[in-house]
């Protein structure tokens, strides 16, 4: 077998990064995708955030860039509109979603079915390490609002 038959197209995963802050659990999901199913991960930050956000898209991008500054296979981009539309624009092979529980998995599986029907893009659901994902970004936001130290939850 020659070397050209072993080559494959770069597999690109899109990971939504429109949350505050980027926690150790989120990093675990991206890292595990790079170790198992993706050659490259695009972390996409939506700039039309409808929810109350602590950080601007620029602040989120800066924080995530600091985490992955030495990882050439991770890139951070901002986008407007639907995540699935952006995934198609960049040629993503799949959407990357992280879950912490069976309840989360059931919800994400239903969303994955809808995404597949609308766009044809598969969703890879990864159970994050429970020791890293025991505190969600919404809980971290809540702790920050009470001036609590949350550094142990951040990458």
N, C-alpha and C positions, 0 to 999 in steps of 0.2 A: 504494500500500500504506500503510495507516495504522500508527501506532505500536504499537497493541495486537497486531498480527500479528507484529511483530518481537520481542516479549517472549518470554522463555523462563523456565522454572523454574530456580531456582538449582541448579547442579550441585555436589553436596557429595561430596568425597572423604574417606575415612577413612584415615589413616596411622597404623599402629601405632607407638607411641613407647615401648614397654616395653624399652628397651635403655639401657645405660650406656656411655659418655655419648652425648649427641646430637652427632654429628660433622659436619664440613663436608660430607661425602658425603650425610648424611641431609638437611641443610638444602638442598643442591642438588636433591634429589629433590622436596622440598616446593615449592621455588621454581619448578622447571620445571613442576610440575603446575599451579601458579597461573598460570603464563604460557601454558599450552597447553590444559588440559582441565578445570580446576576453577574455579568461581567462589568456592568456599570450601573450606578444608581443616581437618578436625578431626584433631588429633593426640591419639590415645587411648593412655593409659598404663594398662596392666593392673596391678591392685593385688594380684593373687594370683600373683606371680612365683614360679615353681617353681625357677628357676635361682638360682644365687648372684649376687646383685646388689650392686654397690658403693653405689648410691644408693637412697634410699627413693623411693616414687612422688612424694612431696611435693618432694623435692630435684630429681627429674627435671623435674617440672612447673615449678618455679621457674627452672631453667636454660633450659628451652625458652621459657618466657614472656619471659625476658630477651632472647632472640634475636629474638622476634617481637613485642615490646612495641608497635611502631609499625605492625604489619600487621593491620588490622582483619579481613582475610579468613581469619586463622588463629586457631583457638581450641584450647585444651588442656583435656582432660577426663580423669578417671580412670574406670575401669569394672572390673567383675568378670565372670568368665565368659569365653565365647568372643568373639573379635573379630568374627566374622560375626554373632553375635547382637546385639552392640552396634551394628554397622553398620545392622542392620535397625531397631533402636530409634530411632536418630537420623535415619533416612530417608536414609542415604547412597546415592548413585547408583553409587558404585564404591569398591572398596578400592584403595589405592595401595601398590604394592610397588616397591622399588628393587633393581636387580641390578648386579653389577660384571663378570660374565663370562657366557659362553654356558652353562657348567655351572649357575650360579645361575639363569639364565633357564629352563632346562629344568625345574628343580625348581619354580620359582615358577609356571610354566605348568601343571604337573600340579596344584599346590595350587589355582590359579585355576579349573581345571576342576571340582574337587571343590566349591569354594566356590559356583560358579555353579549346580551341581546341587542343593546343599543350600539355598541362599538366593535364587537368582536374581540375585544382585548380581555385576556384572562386576568384574574386576580389571584395573587399568591397570598394566602393568609398564614402568617407566622405567629405561633404562640410565643410571646416574649418571656424571657426568664422571669419567673415569679418574684425572685429576690430583687430584680431591677425594676419591675413594672408594678410593684405593689402600691405605688402612689402615682396616680394619674396627673396629667398636667393641670387639670381643673382643681385638684386638691392642692397642688403646689401653688397655684394662683391664690387660692384661699389662704394658705399659710402665709404667703407673702403679704397679703392684704392686712394680716395681723402682725406684721413685722417679725415673723418667725424665720429662723435660719433654715434654708432649704438646700444648702449646698450639697448635702449628701445625696440628693435626688438628681442633681444636674451632672451632665457629662464633664 
